[in-house]
Amino acid sequence: MAERTNSESVQNLLSQLVEINSVSKNEAPIIDFLERTMTERGFDVKRQKIPGEKRKNLLCEKGSGASILFYGHVDTVDTTQHSEESESWKTNPFQLEEGAGGRLYGLGASDMKGGIAAFIEASSMSHTPVKILLGVDEEEDSAGAWAVVNQQPDFFNGINLIVSAEPSFGLKPTQITSGRTGRVLYDAHFKGKSEHIMKYDEAIDSIEKLAFFANQLYSKRDISGTFASNMTILQIRKVEGAAIGMSVCGDASAVIEALLGPEDNQEDILAFLKTLTKDKENDEITIRPRKTPYLKGYQFTDFPESDIIAKVIKNKFGSEMELVFRRSVADDNILATLNIPVITWGPQGGNEHKPNEYIESQSLVNQVDMYKQFLDRIGETNE
């Protein structure tokens, strides 16, 4: 009976979160709701303004002497607008609806309102002191996470472990992410010489130069030893270039995305990309400007309370906990710059950043139960 009550409670909270449109840059309504919710649940809540903006993070604390901090971002990707070729929502994205197999559909249900609902429920039921950070802008430039790390580092005083409730993205429920790649974007500009196509021999085809670069990139990126880390991967995410009339294209460009393992850095990748150009004097490759610093990779091979989490997972699923390194980035990368161990431990879902996003209802309930057991055992240890 208790599990059904917990299930109804967390699903009700998740339903309320999904009903609030919090697409990136529009987080104010959900921050207002969460401030009221956390206050009603006995948390001390402070707003933290993002420099130069009206948006705010929420810094929440219950009890004194907390050693654990839960993190969640409140913004979502806008998947409600699509071209004719794209899959569309089969349900109202701003209404949590249950489908086959216990899936709960709604925008942000998995990434990451489900995780937020789970740790709010667990923290509310546990007597163990805990801190909760609810940030904005993760799906854009991570302005929220950078603001709290740089402007209010004292909020992390006494914290030994940060638990991010990002979804598992296909990992097993026994797998915990303890490391992530970094991410950098690069701009490549290929300068040519436009001529009428009948004078092709006198022209310099910028698209040909771009194609040469792309071929070099894709043929070399998977060769062992190209990068210091075997987790580093590059792709071209955008290309532009067009001829005017019956002429040769004189200007083309590309945007390159790099996910970097901890052993690689953005300058090394920049040097590598420059070696791939056909015309090294005129082709230009630079690091794309960004409002906040690019995210660096990290890996924690061990972390406080890992034995407690391992026991909680073993009790729930009968299998051993496994640490994994994830080829993706999140605000977790920013929190890791504090040199406080960060793990990603959240519920299971699917279709993140796509229409028909869902979270598995049983996974949501399991996560509440595991978070509460985790907090309760920490409280017992600290008594």
C-alpha positions as CSV (number, residue, x, y, z in Angstrom):
1,M,0.0,0.0,0.0
2,A,2.9,2.4,0.8
3,E,4.4,1.9,-2.6
4,R,1.1,2.8,-4.3
5,T,0.9,5.9,-2.2
6,N,4.4,6.9,-3.1
7,S,3.7,6.2,-6.8
8,E,0.6,8.4,-6.8
9,S,2.5,11.2,-5.0
10,V,5.5,11.3,-7.3
11,Q,3.3,11.0,-10.4
12,N,1.2,13.8,-9.2
13,L,4.2,16.0,-8.7
14,L,5.6,15.0,-12.1
15,S,2.2,15.8,-13.7
16,Q,2.3,19.3,-12.3
17,L,5.9,19.8,-13.5
18,V,5.0,18.6,-17.1
19,E,2.0,20.9,-17.2
20,I,4.3,23.9,-16.9
21,N,5.9,25.0,-20.2
22,S,9.6,25.4,-19.2
23,V,11.3,25.3,-22.6
24,S,14.7,27.0,-22.3
25,K,14.5,30.7,-21.7
26,N,11.0,30.3,-20.3
27,E,11.8,28.8,-16.8
28,A,10.2,31.5,-14.6
29,P,6.8,29.8,-14.2
30,I,8.3,26.5,-13.1
31,I,10.8,28.2,-10.8
32,D,7.8,30.0,-9.1
33,F,6.0,26.7,-8.7
34,L,9.0,24.9,-7.3
35,E,9.8,27.7,-4.9
36,R,6.3,27.3,-3.4
37,T,6.5,23.5,-3.5
38,M,9.9,23.3,-1.7
39,T,8.9,25.9,0.9
40,E,5.7,23.9,1.7
41,R,7.8,20.8,2.1
42,G,10.0,22.4,4.8
43,F,13.0,23.6,2.7
44,D,14.8,26.9,3.1
45,V,14.7,28.3,-0.4
46,K,16.7,31.1,-1.9
47,R,16.7,32.5,-5.5
48,Q,19.9,33.2,-7.3
49,K,19.8,35.6,-10.2
50,I,21.7,34.8,-13.3
51,P,24.0,37.8,-14.0
52,G,22.6,40.0,-16.7
53,E,19.3,38.2,-16.8
54,K,15.9,38.0,-15.1
55,R,16.1,34.2,-14.7
56,K,16.9,32.6,-11.4
57,N,18.1,29.3,-10.0
58,L,16.7,27.8,-6.8
59,L,19.0,26.9,-3.9
60,C,17.2,24.7,-1.4
61,E,18.3,23.2,1.9
62,K,16.6,21.1,4.6
63,G,18.3,20.6,7.9
64,S,21.9,21.6,8.7
65,G,25.2,19.9,7.9
66,A,24.1,18.4,4.6
67,S,26.7,16.3,2.8
68,I,24.6,15.3,-0.2
69,L,23.3,17.7,-3.0
70,F,20.8,16.7,-5.6
71,Y,20.9,18.5,-8.9
72,G,18.3,19.0,-11.6
73,H,17.7,21.4,-14.5
74,V,14.2,22.7,-15.0
75,D,14.3,23.6,-18.7
76,T,13.4,21.4,-21.6
77,V,14.1,21.3,-25.3
78,D,11.3,22.5,-27.5
79,T,10.1,19.5,-29.4
80,T,6.6,20.8,-30.1
81,Q,7.5,22.4,-33.4
82,H,8.4,20.1,-36.3
83,S,8.7,19.9,-40.1
84,E,6.4,17.7,-42.1
85,E,9.1,15.0,-42.1
86,S,9.4,14.9,-38.3
87,E,7.5,12.6,-36.0
88,S,4.9,14.6,-34.1
89,W,3.5,14.2,-30.6
90,K,0.7,11.7,-30.2
91,T,-0.3,13.1,-26.9
92,N,-0.5,16.6,-25.4
93,P,3.2,17.4,-24.5
94,F,2.1,19.5,-21.6
95,Q,-0.1,16.8,-20.0
96,L,1.3,13.7,-18.4
97,E,-0.4,10.7,-20.0
98,E,0.0,7.0,-19.3
99,G,0.5,4.7,-22.3
100,A,1.3,1.1,-22.9
101,G,3.8,-0.6,-20.6
102,G,3.5,2.0,-17.9
103,R,5.1,4.7,-19.9
104,L,4.3,8.3,-18.8
105,Y,4.4,10.6,-21.7
106,G,5.1,14.4,-21.6
107,L,7.6,17.0,-22.5
108,G,10.5,16.8,-20.0
109,A,9.1,13.7,-18.3
110,S,12.5,12.0,-18.7
111,D,14.8,14.9,-19.2
112,M,14.6,15.7,-16.5
113,K,11.4,16.5,-14.6
114,G,11.0,12.8,-13.6
115,G,14.4,12.9,-11.8
116,I,13.5,16.2,-10.1
117,A,10.2,14.8,-8.9
118,A,11.9,11.7,-7.6
119,F,14.5,13.4,-5.4
120,I,12.0,16.0,-4.2
121,E,9.7,13.2,-3.0
122,A,12.6,11.2,-1.4
123,S,14.1,14.2,0.3
124,S,10.7,15.3,1.6
125,M,10.2,11.8,3.2
126,S,13.7,11.5,4.7
127,H,14.9,13.2,7.8
128,T,18.5,13.4,6.6
129,P,19.8,16.9,5.9
130,V,20.1,17.5,2.1
131,K,20.6,20.3,-0.4
132,I,18.9,20.6,-3.7
133,L,19.9,22.8,-6.6
134,L,17.4,23.5,-9.4
135,G,19.1,25.2,-12.3
136,V,18.0,27.0,-15.6
137,D,19.5,27.0,-19.1
138,E,21.0,23.5,-19.2
139,E,19.7,22.9,-22.7
140,E,21.3,26.1,-24.0
141,D,24.5,27.6,-22.5
142,S,24.4,26.3,-18.9
143,A,24.2,29.8,-17.6
144,G,22.4,28.6,-14.5
145,A,25.0,26.1,-13.4
146,W,27.9,28.5,-14.2
147,A,26.3,31.2,-12.2
148,V,25.9,29.2,-9.0
149,V,29.4,27.6,-9.2
150,N,31.0,31.0,-9.7
151,Q,28.8,33.3,-7.7
152,Q,27.7,31.2,-4.8
153,P,30.4,28.5,-4.2
154,D,29.6,28.6,-0.5
155,F,26.3,26.8,-1.2
156,F,28.5,23.7,-1.8
157,N,30.3,23.9,1.6
158,G,30.2,20.6,3.4
159,I,29.0,18.7,0.3
160,N,30.8,15.4,-0.3
161,L,28.8,14.1,-3.2
162,I,26.6,15.6,-5.9
163,V,23.9,13.4,-7.4
164,S,22.5,14.5,-10.7
165,A,19.1,13.0,-11.6
166,E,19.6,13.1,-15.4
167,P,17.9,10.2,-17.1
168,S,19.8,7.0,-17.8
169,F,19.7,7.4,-21.6
170,G,19.6,3.7,-22.2
171,L,21.9,2.6,-19.4
172,K,20.9,-0.3,-17.1
173,P,19.3,0.7,-13.8
174,T,22.4,-0.7,-12.0
175,Q,24.8,1.6,-14.0
176,I,26.0,4.9,-12.5
177,T,27.7,7.5,-14.6
178,S,30.8,8.7,-12.9
179,G,32.5,10.5,-15.8
180,R,31.6,12.4,-19.0
181,T,33.2,13.8,-22.1
182,G,33.7,17.5,-22.6
183,R,32.3,19.3,-25.6
184,V,33.6,22.0,-28.0
185,L,32.3,23.5,-31.3
186,Y,34.6,24.7,-34.1
187,D,33.9,26.9,-37.1
188,A,35.6,26.0,-40.4
189,H,35.7,28.5,-43.3
190,F,36.8,27.5,-46.8
191,K,37.6,30.4,-49.0
192,G,37.4,29.8,-52.8
193,K,37.3,31.8,-55.9
194,S,34.0,32.1,-57.8
195,E,33.9,31.9,-61.6
196,H,31.3,30.9,-64.2
197,I,31.2,27.1,-64.4
198,M,32.5,27.3,-68.0
199,K,35.7,28.7,-66.4
200,Y,35.9,26.0,-63.8
201,D,39.7,25.6,-64.2
202,E,40.2,29.2,-63.2
203,A,37.9,28.9,-60.1
204,I,38.6,27.6,-56.6
205,D,35.7,25.5,-55.5
206,S,35.1,26.0,-51.8
207,I,32.7,23.1,-51.6
208,E,35.4,20.8,-53.0
209,K,37.7,22.1,-50.2
210,L,35.0,21.4,-47.6
211,A,34.4,17.9,-49.0
212,F,38.1,17.2,-48.8
213,F,38.2,18.3,-45.2
214,A,35.1,16.2,-44.3
215,N,36.6,13.1,-46.0
216,Q,39.8,13.6,-44.0
217,L,37.9,14.1,-40.7
218,Y,35.7,11.0,-41.1
219,S,38.5,8.8,-42.3
220,K,40.9,9.7,-39.5
221,R,38.6,10.2,-36.4
222,D,38.2,6.4,-35.8
223,I,41.9,5.5,-36.2
224,S,43.4,4.3,-33.0
225,G,45.9,6.8,-31.6
226,T,44.4,9.9,-33.4
227,F,43.3,11.3,-30.1
228,A,44.7,10.8,-26.5
229,S,41.3,9.5,-25.3
230,N,39.4,6.7,-27.1
231,M,36.2,8.4,-25.9
232,T,36.9,11.5,-28.1
233,I,34.6,11.7,-31.2
234,L,34.1,14.4,-33.8
235,Q,31.3,15.1,-36.3
236,I,30.3,17.8,-38.7
237,R,27.0,19.1,-37.5
238,K,26.3,21.8,-40.1
239,V,27.5,22.8,-43.6
240,E,26.8,25.8,-45.7
241,G,27.7,26.9,-49.2
242,A,25.9,27.7,-52.4
243,A,26.8,28.8,-55.9
244,I,25.1,31.8,-57.5
245,G,23.6,31.0,-60.8
246,M,25.9,28.8,-63.0
247,S,29.0,29.7,-61.0
248,V,31.4,27.9,-58.8
249,C,30.9,28.3,-55.0
250,G,33.4,30.7,-53.6
251,D,32.6,30.4,-49.9
252,A,31.7,27.5,-47.8
253,S,31.6,26.7,-44.0
254,A,31.1,23.9,-41.5
255,V,30.5,23.6,-37.8
256,I,32.4,20.7,-36.1
257,E,31.3,19.2,-32.8
258,A,33.8,17.4,-30.6
259,L,33.1,15.3,-27.6
260,L,36.4,15.2,-25.7
261,G,37.6,12.5,-23.3
262,P,39.4,13.7,-20.2
263,E,42.8,13.3,-21.8
264,D,42.1,15.7,-24.7
265,N,41.6,19.4,-24.7
266,Q,40.1,21.9,-27.2
267,E,43.4,23.3,-28.3
268,D,44.8,19.9,-29.3
269,I,41.6,19.2,-31.3
270,L,41.9,22.6,-33.0
271,A,45.5,21.8,-34.1
272,F,44.3,18.4,-35.4
273,L,41.5,20.0,-37.4
274,K,43.9,22.4,-39.0
275,T,46.0,19.5,-40.4
276,L,42.9,18.3,-42.4
277,T,42.5,21.3,-44.6
278,K,43.5,21.3,-48.3
279,D,44.6,25.0,-48.3
280,K,46.3,25.6,-45.0
281,E,47.0,29.2,-45.8
282,N,43.5,30.3,-46.7
283,D,41.2,27.8,-44.9
284,E,40.4,28.9,-41.4
285,I,39.3,26.9,-38.4
286,T,38.5,28.6,-35.0
287,I,36.8,27.7,-31.8
288,R,33.2,28.9,-32.0
289,P,32.5,31.7,-29.5
290,R,30.2,30.8,-26.5
291,K,28.6,32.8,-23.7
292,T,29.9,30.4,-21.1
293,P,33.0,28.3,-21.1
294,Y,32.9,25.0,-23.0
295,L,32.5,21.9,-20.8
296,K,35.5,19.9,-19.9
297,G,35.5,16.1,-19.5
298,Y,35.8,14.5,-16.0
299,Q,35.9,11.1,-14.4
300,F,35.6,10.1,-10.8
301,T,36.8,6.5,-10.3
302,D,35.7,6.5,-6.7
303,F,33.3,8.7,-4.7
304,P,32.0,9.1,-1.1
305,E,29.0,6.9,-0.1
306,S,29.6,4.5,-3.1
307,D,29.3,1.6,-0.8
308,I,25.8,2.7,0.4
309,I,24.6,3.3,-3.2
310,A,26.0,-0.1,-4.2
311,K,24.0,-1.8,-1.4
312,V,20.8,0.1,-2.3
313,I,21.1,-0.9,-6.0
314,K,21.9,-4.5,-5.0
315,N,18.9,-4.7,-2.7
316,K,16.6,-3.3,-5.4
317,F,17.8,-5.2,-8.5
318,G,19.9,-8.1,-7.2
319,S,22.9,-7.0,-9.3
320,E,26.1,-5.2,-8.6
321,M,26.5,-1.5,-9.2
322,E,28.6,-0.6,-12.3
323,L,30.4,2.7,-13.0
324,V,30.3,3.9,-16.6
325,F,31.8,6.8,-18.6
326,R,29.2,8.6,-20.7
327,R,29.9,10.1,-24.1
328,S,27.7,13.2,-23.5
329,V,27.7,16.5,-21.6
330,A,25.4,18.1,-19.1
331,D,25.5,20.6,-16.2
332,D,27.2,17.7,-14.4
333,N,30.4,18.8,-16.2
334,I,30.2,22.2,-14.6
335,L,29.5,20.9,-11.1
336,A,32.6,18.6,-11.5
337,T,34.8,21.7,-11.8
338,L,34.2,22.1,-8.0
339,N,36.3,19.0,-7.5
340,I,33.4,17.5,-5.6
341,P,32.5,14.0,-7.0
342,V,29.5,14.1,-9.3
343,I,27.5,11.0,-10.3
344,T,24.6,10.8,-12.7
345,W,21.9,8.5,-11.2
346,G,18.4,8.9,-12.5
347,P,15.3,7.1,-13.7
348,Q,14.8,5.4,-17.1
349,G,12.8,6.8,-20.0
350,G,13.1,7.4,-23.7
351,N,12.7,9.8,-26.6
352,E,14.6,12.6,-24.9
353,H,14.9,15.6,-27.1
354,K,12.3,14.1,-29.4
355,P,8.5,14.0,-29.6
356,N,6.7,11.4,-27.4
357,E,9.2,11.7,-24.6
358,Y,8.4,9.3,-21.7
359,I,9.5,8.0,-18.4
360,E,8.9,4.5,-17.1
361,S,6.5,4.7,-14.2
362,Q,8.1,1.8,-12.3
363,S,11.5,3.3,-12.7
364,L,10.3,6.6,-11.3
365,V,8.9,4.8,-8.2
366,N,12.1,2.7,-7.9
367,Q,14.2,5.9,-8.0
368,V,12.2,7.5,-5.2
369,D,12.7,4.4,-3.1
370,M,16.4,4.2,-3.8
371,Y,17.0,7.9,-3.1
372,K,15.2,7.7,0.2
373,Q,17.1,4.5,1.3
374,F,20.3,6.3,0.3
375,L,19.5,9.4,2.3
376,D,18.2,7.4,5.3
377,R,21.4,5.3,5.5
378,I,23.6,8.4,5.3
379,G,21.5,9.8,8.2
380,E,22.1,6.7,10.2
381,T,25.8,6.7,9.5
382,N,26.1,10.3,10.6
383,E,24.2,9.9,13.9
